[in-house]
Amino acid sequence: MQHDYDVAIVGGGMVGASFACAIASTNLSIALIETSVLEEDRQPSYDERGISLSPSSKHILEHFGVWNEIYAHVTPIKEIHVSNQKKFGFTRLTASESNLSELGHVVIAQSMGKALHKKIKQFENIEILCPVKLENFIKQDSGITLELSTSNGTKMIDTKLLVGADGSNSKVRELSGIEVKKSDYKQTAIVSNITTQKPNHSVAYERFTSHGPIALLPIDDNRSVLVFTAHSDKANDYLNMLDDEYVKVIENEFGRRLGKICKIEKRRGYPIFYIEARKQFEKNLVLLGNAAHTIHPNAAQGFNLGLRDAVGLAECITDGLEKKLAIDDESILEKYIELRSPDQKSVIEFCNGIANCFYNESFLYHSFSNFAMILIDCIPELKSTLLKKAMGVSGHQPRLVRDINL
Ligand SMILES: Cc1cc2nc3c(=O)[nH]c(=O)nc-3n(C[C@H](O)[C@H](O)[C@H](O)COP(=O)(O)OP(=O)(O)OC[C@H]3O[C@@H](n4cnc5c(N)ncnc54)[C@H](O)[C@@H]3O)c2cc1C
């Protein structure tokens, strides 16, 4: 069978686009298929959300040559202040006590999108098919035939490897019949950018409340991204409130650490689910990013994890090709899962653990969350383990991440 492409990536969101950058140097012929027009604000992956990037992500983006493009738009995080509403425990993680210049960076997703796509357009072996939607696929003896809808009607293409990076409601996952573990946290993250009276001094805040975390990520001197997590049944009330009323709610929940909130920008709601594919690959097909695992945004790990997966998969493909394996050799995908599952498992357990520990109404969990906070602040080894996890450098990592000297 003659194939149009070696690799077809469905989804040009943050993870799919990153994977395209990661395998570009292999000289494989690659199609990147994206349904939303990339330059428009409607692109769901690249909205006004502030994304917190770990040092491992910064290192990867530098390697892609994308960091230069977003550098002017990123804000360093020098300190993370973690507290528990109505309880006395809190902890402070600082860059200086770990001899680092920063703990991470915040970038607006839109800037990331622009930089990734600008980079991808430079590669002659990558063809961007957009706006084009995957509607169906048929598995062949060797490879997969994709049915795509385009503005000119239906188009069929053949590929040896199909990468499903098409988000939480992945069509690739659905068509392949891969089942998921799914739970509804019944929480909605309401995201808006705010301007505060006092400068944030590059401090990120995370405050755990009984209805979910409230986070403030610095994006400029007096500007921060506010992520307010509410019970989903109250989310519409918060989304439709007048700005003044909403500011009162936030100031009441978060306090006035940064003085008054002077300006609040457009609010967007993101219902929070946990979705984990029961398997991440089968013959000629692999899932990446939110399609493989959608996790709670409480520890800002989703994209950071997806990016390490993207790099891990690219490394396994490169190693396989060097050993003269065909791109659709299943042992490449087996190696990928072997490489990435410990990190995936650890991050998923970490995020689920936070969700269960801090928002659980039971007395035992309440006491434990308070105790945990004090313990983390007092025991340097615990603090350092937590930091390494948040920075994406703990455990078994792709070679590119192992190179980082922290
Ligand atoms: C409120 C909130 C805050 C967050 N903050 C952070 C953070 O600070 N740090 C962090 O690391 N992570 C964070 N995350 C997680 C992060 O946003 C996700 O992990 C990341 O967006 C996943 O990217 P993705 O490319 O896998 O999926 P998506 O972003 O969903 O992209 C999927 C893409 O596939 C396209 N697509 C879908 N179906 C088709 C089809 N049939 N054909 C063609 N194209 C298709 C879509 O248009 C989309 O562009 C946050 C998440 C939320 C909700």
The ligand as a Gaussian input file, in Angstrom:
#p B3LYP/6-31G(d) Opt

LIG

0 1
 C       -8.363000      25.874000      33.441000
 C       -7.178000      25.104000      32.974000
 C       -5.915000      25.539000      33.299000
 C       -4.792000      24.793000      32.909000
 N       -3.566000      25.221000      33.271000
 C       -2.483000      24.481000      32.937000
 C       -1.169000      24.905000      33.322000
 O       -0.990000      25.961000      33.963000
 N       -0.101000      24.113000      32.975000
 C       -0.273000      22.937000      32.275000
 O        0.713000      22.248000      32.010000
 N       -1.508000      22.531000      31.890000
 C       -2.599000      23.270000      32.192000
 N       -3.840000      22.869000      31.786000
 C       -3.958000      21.651000      30.951000
 C       -3.717000      21.956000      29.471000
 O       -4.576000      22.977000      29.038000
 C       -3.966000      20.693000      28.644000
 O       -3.187000      19.671000      29.168000
 C       -3.601000      20.906000      27.176000
 O       -4.354000      21.940000      26.625000
 C       -3.847000      19.614000      26.402000
 O       -3.507000      19.861000      25.062000
 P       -3.927000      18.842000      23.910000
 O       -3.228000      19.361000      22.698000
 O       -3.737000      17.449000      24.335000
 O       -5.519000      18.999000      23.766000
 P       -6.362000      20.234000      23.259000
 O       -5.801000      21.495000      23.781000
 O       -7.791000      19.953000      23.601000
 O       -6.188000      20.227000      21.680000
 C       -6.851000      19.283000      20.866000
 C       -6.901000      19.845000      19.454000
 O       -7.491000      18.855000      18.591000
 C       -8.390000      19.495000      17.693000
 N       -9.374000      18.482000      17.280000
 C      -10.304000      17.870000      18.071000
 N      -11.014000      16.983000      17.349000
 C      -10.535000      17.039000      16.075000
 C      -10.887000      16.352000      14.861000
 N      -11.873000      15.437000      14.809000
 N      -10.177000      16.649000      13.738000
 C       -9.147000      17.581000      13.758000
 N       -8.798000      18.264000      14.885000
 C       -9.484000      17.982000      16.026000
 C       -8.967000      20.648000      18.521000
 O       -9.490000      21.683000      17.704000
 C       -7.758000      21.102000      19.325000
 O       -7.013000      22.101000      18.685000
 C       -4.963000      23.597000      32.162000
 C       -6.255000      23.156000      31.823000
 C       -7.340000      23.903000      32.218000
 C       -8.720000      23.421000      31.856000

